[in-house]
Amino acid sequence: MVLPAIAFTQAVLNLVENALEESTPETPVDVTVRATPERVEVEVRDHGPGWPTIVRAHLGEPFVTTRPGGVGLGLYFAYTLAETIGGELELDDAPGGGAIARLVLPVASDAQRETSA
């Protein structure tokens, strides 16, 4: 499957916005992109308190939030995109503090890219 550009962009923006909510000018958000022939990983790390238990327990469900005024759709959207195209969304606590959201997506084969062109 070829990556839907608008959905991918929105998913990454959602992850970055979540990380920014837990960051300050002294604790920036780190975004790392890694690629192998099989997959692409986009990792977003903040330096806040880590993932709340409720968020981990309900990953993939809509309307789960711990943010006042939040609607709980950012992680849900990223999770749904990943699952739809054969990837995954992973939540980890960072060594030394903070939360990591890792969007892992399969790389399209040459045949898939030619078919969608």
PyMOL commands that place a pseudoatom at each C-alpha (Angstrom):
pseudoatom trace, name=CA, resn=MET, resi=1, chain=A, elem=C, hetatm=0, pos=[0.000, 0.000, 0.000]
pseudoatom trace, name=CA, resn=VAL, resi=2, chain=A, elem=C, hetatm=0, pos=[1.198, 3.494, -0.798]
pseudoatom trace, name=CA, resn=LEU, resi=3, chain=A, elem=C, hetatm=0, pos=[1.229, 5.966, 2.062]
pseudoatom trace, name=CA, resn=PRO, resi=4, chain=A, elem=C, hetatm=0, pos=[-1.632, 8.494, 1.956]
pseudoatom trace, name=CA, resn=ALA, resi=5, chain=A, elem=C, hetatm=0, pos=[0.268, 11.783, 2.228]
pseudoatom trace, name=CA, resn=ILE, resi=6, chain=A, elem=C, hetatm=0, pos=[-2.423, 13.914, 3.871]
pseudoatom trace, name=CA, resn=ALA, resi=7, chain=A, elem=C, hetatm=0, pos=[-3.320, 11.288, 6.463]
pseudoatom trace, name=CA, resn=PHE, resi=8, chain=A, elem=C, hetatm=0, pos=[0.356, 10.645, 7.221]
pseudoatom trace, name=CA, resn=THR, resi=9, chain=A, elem=C, hetatm=0, pos=[1.029, 14.364, 7.624]
pseudoatom trace, name=CA, resn=GLN, resi=10, chain=A, elem=C, hetatm=0, pos=[-1.922, 14.757, 9.981]
pseudoatom trace, name=CA, resn=ALA, resi=11, chain=A, elem=C, hetatm=0, pos=[-0.876, 11.736, 12.045]
pseudoatom trace, name=CA, resn=VAL, resi=12, chain=A, elem=C, hetatm=0, pos=[2.650, 13.102, 12.511]
pseudoatom trace, name=CA, resn=LEU, resi=13, chain=A, elem=C, hetatm=0, pos=[1.285, 16.563, 13.346]
pseudoatom trace, name=CA, resn=ASN, resi=14, chain=A, elem=C, hetatm=0, pos=[-0.978, 14.996, 15.982]
pseudoatom trace, name=CA, resn=LEU, resi=15, chain=A, elem=C, hetatm=0, pos=[1.995, 13.234, 17.583]
pseudoatom trace, name=CA, resn=VAL, resi=16, chain=A, elem=C, hetatm=0, pos=[4.078, 16.417, 17.560]
pseudoatom trace, name=CA, resn=GLU, resi=17, chain=A, elem=C, hetatm=0, pos=[1.215, 18.483, 19.016]
pseudoatom trace, name=CA, resn=ASN, resi=18, chain=A, elem=C, hetatm=0, pos=[0.789, 15.946, 21.826]
pseudoatom trace, name=CA, resn=ALA, resi=19, chain=A, elem=C, hetatm=0, pos=[4.519, 16.128, 22.577]
pseudoatom trace, name=CA, resn=LEU, resi=20, chain=A, elem=C, hetatm=0, pos=[4.493, 19.932, 22.538]
pseudoatom trace, name=CA, resn=GLU, resi=21, chain=A, elem=C, hetatm=0, pos=[1.761, 19.893, 25.201]
pseudoatom trace, name=CA, resn=GLU, resi=22, chain=A, elem=C, hetatm=0, pos=[4.256, 18.201, 27.549]
pseudoatom trace, name=CA, resn=SER, resi=23, chain=A, elem=C, hetatm=0, pos=[7.248, 20.334, 26.610]
pseudoatom trace, name=CA, resn=THR, resi=24, chain=A, elem=C, hetatm=0, pos=[8.696, 23.684, 27.517]
pseudoatom trace, name=CA, resn=PRO, resi=25, chain=A, elem=C, hetatm=0, pos=[11.371, 25.795, 25.810]
pseudoatom trace, name=CA, resn=GLU, resi=26, chain=A, elem=C, hetatm=0, pos=[13.875, 24.053, 28.080]
pseudoatom trace, name=CA, resn=THR, resi=27, chain=A, elem=C, hetatm=0, pos=[12.586, 20.597, 27.130]
pseudoatom trace, name=CA, resn=PRO, resi=28, chain=A, elem=C, hetatm=0, pos=[12.138, 20.461, 23.371]
pseudoatom trace, name=CA, resn=VAL, resi=29, chain=A, elem=C, hetatm=0, pos=[10.403, 17.848, 21.269]
pseudoatom trace, name=CA, resn=ASP, resi=30, chain=A, elem=C, hetatm=0, pos=[12.691, 15.470, 19.375]
pseudoatom trace, name=CA, resn=VAL, resi=31, chain=A, elem=C, hetatm=0, pos=[11.574, 14.006, 16.036]
pseudoatom trace, name=CA, resn=THR, resi=32, chain=A, elem=C, hetatm=0, pos=[13.611, 11.184, 14.508]
pseudoatom trace, name=CA, resn=VAL, resi=33, chain=A, elem=C, hetatm=0, pos=[12.991, 9.418, 11.207]
pseudoatom trace, name=CA, resn=ARG, resi=34, chain=A, elem=C, hetatm=0, pos=[14.581, 6.046, 10.443]
pseudoatom trace, name=CA, resn=ALA, resi=35, chain=A, elem=C, hetatm=0, pos=[14.186, 3.997, 7.290]
pseudoatom trace, name=CA, resn=THR, resi=36, chain=A, elem=C, hetatm=0, pos=[15.027, 0.456, 6.269]
pseudoatom trace, name=CA, resn=PRO, resi=37, chain=A, elem=C, hetatm=0, pos=[14.084, -1.261, 3.017]
pseudoatom trace, name=CA, resn=GLU, resi=38, chain=A, elem=C, hetatm=0, pos=[11.040, -2.714, 4.826]
pseudoatom trace, name=CA, resn=ARG, resi=39, chain=A, elem=C, hetatm=0, pos=[9.775, 0.105, 7.019]
pseudoatom trace, name=CA, resn=VAL, resi=40, chain=A, elem=C, hetatm=0, pos=[9.877, 3.745, 8.034]
pseudoatom trace, name=CA, resn=GLU, resi=41, chain=A, elem=C, hetatm=0, pos=[9.772, 4.845, 11.670]
pseudoatom trace, name=CA, resn=VAL, resi=42, chain=A, elem=C, hetatm=0, pos=[8.813, 8.320, 12.801]
pseudoatom trace, name=CA, resn=GLU, resi=43, chain=A, elem=C, hetatm=0, pos=[9.605, 8.768, 16.479]
pseudoatom trace, name=CA, resn=VAL, resi=44, chain=A, elem=C, hetatm=0, pos=[8.359, 11.762, 18.454]
pseudoatom trace, name=CA, resn=ARG, resi=45, chain=A, elem=C, hetatm=0, pos=[9.763, 12.239, 21.958]
pseudoatom trace, name=CA, resn=ASP, resi=46, chain=A, elem=C, hetatm=0, pos=[8.888, 14.743, 24.626]
pseudoatom trace, name=CA, resn=HIS, resi=47, chain=A, elem=C, hetatm=0, pos=[10.590, 15.254, 27.972]
pseudoatom trace, name=CA, resn=GLY, resi=48, chain=A, elem=C, hetatm=0, pos=[7.463, 15.267, 30.122]
pseudoatom trace, name=CA, resn=PRO, resi=49, chain=A, elem=C, hetatm=0, pos=[6.212, 12.706, 32.659]
pseudoatom trace, name=CA, resn=GLY, resi=50, chain=A, elem=C, hetatm=0, pos=[5.697, 9.784, 30.240]
pseudoatom trace, name=CA, resn=TRP, resi=51, chain=A, elem=C, hetatm=0, pos=[2.517, 8.085, 29.080]
pseudoatom trace, name=CA, resn=PRO, resi=52, chain=A, elem=C, hetatm=0, pos=[-0.405, 7.923, 31.502]
pseudoatom trace, name=CA, resn=THR, resi=53, chain=A, elem=C, hetatm=0, pos=[-1.578, 4.379, 32.221]
pseudoatom trace, name=CA, resn=ILE, resi=54, chain=A, elem=C, hetatm=0, pos=[-5.058, 5.089, 30.868]
pseudoatom trace, name=CA, resn=VAL, resi=55, chain=A, elem=C, hetatm=0, pos=[-3.667, 6.193, 27.498]
pseudoatom trace, name=CA, resn=ARG, resi=56, chain=A, elem=C, hetatm=0, pos=[-1.550, 3.037, 27.183]
pseudoatom trace, name=CA, resn=ALA, resi=57, chain=A, elem=C, hetatm=0, pos=[-4.443, 0.811, 28.239]
pseudoatom trace, name=CA, resn=HIS, resi=58, chain=A, elem=C, hetatm=0, pos=[-6.805, 2.335, 25.693]
pseudoatom trace, name=CA, resn=LEU, resi=59, chain=A, elem=C, hetatm=0, pos=[-4.492, 2.912, 22.719]
pseudoatom trace, name=CA, resn=GLY, resi=60, chain=A, elem=C, hetatm=0, pos=[-6.517, 2.639, 19.541]
pseudoatom trace, name=CA, resn=GLU, resi=61, chain=A, elem=C, hetatm=0, pos=[-9.732, 3.825, 21.148]
pseudoatom trace, name=CA, resn=PRO, resi=62, chain=A, elem=C, hetatm=0, pos=[-11.229, 7.229, 20.346]
pseudoatom trace, name=CA, resn=PHE, resi=63, chain=A, elem=C, hetatm=0, pos=[-11.979, 9.920, 22.924]
pseudoatom trace, name=CA, resn=VAL, resi=64, chain=A, elem=C, hetatm=0, pos=[-9.317, 8.851, 25.440]
pseudoatom trace, name=CA, resn=THR, resi=65, chain=A, elem=C, hetatm=0, pos=[-7.570, 11.930, 26.796]
pseudoatom trace, name=CA, resn=THR, resi=66, chain=A, elem=C, hetatm=0, pos=[-6.006, 13.256, 29.959]
pseudoatom trace, name=CA, resn=ARG, resi=67, chain=A, elem=C, hetatm=0, pos=[-5.678, 16.793, 28.594]
pseudoatom trace, name=CA, resn=PRO, resi=68, chain=A, elem=C, hetatm=0, pos=[-8.225, 19.362, 29.810]
pseudoatom trace, name=CA, resn=GLY, resi=69, chain=A, elem=C, hetatm=0, pos=[-10.195, 20.385, 26.747]
pseudoatom trace, name=CA, resn=GLY, resi=70, chain=A, elem=C, hetatm=0, pos=[-8.712, 17.560, 24.661]
pseudoatom trace, name=CA, resn=VAL, resi=71, chain=A, elem=C, hetatm=0, pos=[-10.945, 15.375, 22.524]
pseudoatom trace, name=CA, resn=GLY, resi=72, chain=A, elem=C, hetatm=0, pos=[-8.804, 12.230, 22.451]
pseudoatom trace, name=CA, resn=LEU, resi=73, chain=A, elem=C, hetatm=0, pos=[-8.556, 11.782, 18.700]
pseudoatom trace, name=CA, resn=GLY, resi=74, chain=A, elem=C, hetatm=0, pos=[-4.889, 12.514, 17.940]
pseudoatom trace, name=CA, resn=LEU, resi=75, chain=A, elem=C, hetatm=0, pos=[-3.445, 9.154, 18.978]
pseudoatom trace, name=CA, resn=TYR, resi=76, chain=A, elem=C, hetatm=0, pos=[-6.543, 7.394, 17.693]
pseudoatom trace, name=CA, resn=PHE, resi=77, chain=A, elem=C, hetatm=0, pos=[-6.015, 8.909, 14.246]
pseudoatom trace, name=CA, resn=ALA, resi=78, chain=A, elem=C, hetatm=0, pos=[-2.315, 7.953, 14.150]
pseudoatom trace, name=CA, resn=TYR, resi=79, chain=A, elem=C, hetatm=0, pos=[-3.129, 4.448, 15.407]
pseudoatom trace, name=CA, resn=THR, resi=80, chain=A, elem=C, hetatm=0, pos=[-5.890, 3.962, 12.840]
pseudoatom trace, name=CA, resn=LEU, resi=81, chain=A, elem=C, hetatm=0, pos=[-3.678, 5.124, 9.974]
pseudoatom trace, name=CA, resn=ALA, resi=82, chain=A, elem=C, hetatm=0, pos=[-0.903, 2.741, 11.017]
pseudoatom trace, name=CA, resn=GLU, resi=83, chain=A, elem=C, hetatm=0, pos=[-3.231, -0.226, 11.413]
pseudoatom trace, name=CA, resn=THR, resi=84, chain=A, elem=C, hetatm=0, pos=[-4.980, 0.463, 8.105]
pseudoatom trace, name=CA, resn=ILE, resi=85, chain=A, elem=C, hetatm=0, pos=[-1.761, 0.275, 6.112]
pseudoatom trace, name=CA, resn=GLY, resi=86, chain=A, elem=C, hetatm=0, pos=[-0.146, -2.608, 7.989]
pseudoatom trace, name=CA, resn=GLY, resi=87, chain=A, elem=C, hetatm=0, pos=[1.935, -0.611, 10.457]
pseudoatom trace, name=CA, resn=GLU, resi=88, chain=A, elem=C, hetatm=0, pos=[1.684, 0.136, 14.131]
pseudoatom trace, name=CA, resn=LEU, resi=89, chain=A, elem=C, hetatm=0, pos=[1.806, 2.920, 16.686]
pseudoatom trace, name=CA, resn=GLU, resi=90, chain=A, elem=C, hetatm=0, pos=[4.012, 2.180, 19.696]
pseudoatom trace, name=CA, resn=LEU, resi=91, chain=A, elem=C, hetatm=0, pos=[4.052, 4.114, 22.958]
pseudoatom trace, name=CA, resn=ASP, resi=92, chain=A, elem=C, hetatm=0, pos=[7.146, 3.932, 25.160]
pseudoatom trace, name=CA, resn=ASP, resi=93, chain=A, elem=C, hetatm=0, pos=[8.553, 5.829, 28.091]
pseudoatom trace, name=CA, resn=ALA, resi=94, chain=A, elem=C, hetatm=0, pos=[11.907, 7.387, 27.270]
pseudoatom trace, name=CA, resn=PRO, resi=95, chain=A, elem=C, hetatm=0, pos=[15.009, 6.551, 29.288]
pseudoatom trace, name=CA, resn=GLY, resi=96, chain=A, elem=C, hetatm=0, pos=[15.565, 9.461, 31.643]
pseudoatom trace, name=CA, resn=GLY, resi=97, chain=A, elem=C, hetatm=0, pos=[11.948, 10.638, 31.374]
pseudoatom trace, name=CA, resn=GLY, resi=98, chain=A, elem=C, hetatm=0, pos=[9.487, 11.569, 28.710]
pseudoatom trace, name=CA, resn=ALA, resi=99, chain=A, elem=C, hetatm=0, pos=[7.172, 9.831, 26.299]
pseudoatom trace, name=CA, resn=ILE, resi=100, chain=A, elem=C, hetatm=0, pos=[7.926, 8.348, 22.900]
pseudoatom trace, name=CA, resn=ALA, resi=101, chain=A, elem=C, hetatm=0, pos=[5.332, 7.807, 20.170]
pseudoatom trace, name=CA, resn=ARG, resi=102, chain=A, elem=C, hetatm=0, pos=[6.710, 5.679, 17.346]
pseudoatom trace, name=CA, resn=LEU, resi=103, chain=A, elem=C, hetatm=0, pos=[4.787, 5.406, 14.084]
pseudoatom trace, name=CA, resn=VAL, resi=104, chain=A, elem=C, hetatm=0, pos=[6.077, 2.339, 12.204]
pseudoatom trace, name=CA, resn=LEU, resi=105, chain=A, elem=C, hetatm=0, pos=[4.920, 2.017, 8.607]
pseudoatom trace, name=CA, resn=PRO, resi=106, chain=A, elem=C, hetatm=0, pos=[5.700, -0.487, 5.857]
pseudoatom trace, name=CA, resn=VAL, resi=107, chain=A, elem=C, hetatm=0, pos=[7.552, 0.702, 2.776]
pseudoatom trace, name=CA, resn=ALA, resi=108, chain=A, elem=C, hetatm=0, pos=[5.678, 0.225, -0.495]
pseudoatom trace, name=CA, resn=SER, resi=109, chain=A, elem=C, hetatm=0, pos=[7.260, -2.168, -2.965]
pseudoatom trace, name=CA, resn=ASP, resi=110, chain=A, elem=C, hetatm=0, pos=[8.213, -0.967, -6.461]
pseudoatom trace, name=CA, resn=ALA, resi=111, chain=A, elem=C, hetatm=0, pos=[5.210, -2.842, -7.874]
pseudoatom trace, name=CA, resn=GLN, resi=112, chain=A, elem=C, hetatm=0, pos=[2.855, -1.085, -5.443]
pseudoatom trace, name=CA, resn=ARG, resi=113, chain=A, elem=C, hetatm=0, pos=[4.299, 2.332, -6.355]
pseudoatom trace, name=CA, resn=GLU, resi=114, chain=A, elem=C, hetatm=0, pos=[3.884, 1.625, -10.082]
pseudoatom trace, name=CA, resn=THR, resi=115, chain=A, elem=C, hetatm=0, pos=[0.275, 0.483, -9.595]
pseudoatom trace, name=CA, resn=SER, resi=116, chain=A, elem=C, hetatm=0, pos=[-0.681, 3.674, -7.737]
pseudoatom trace, name=CA, resn=ALA, resi=117, chain=A, elem=C, hetatm=0, pos=[1.002, 6.025, -10.225]
for i in range(1, 117): cmd.bond("trace and resi %d" % i, "trace and resi %d" % (i + 1))
show_as sticks, trace
zoom trace
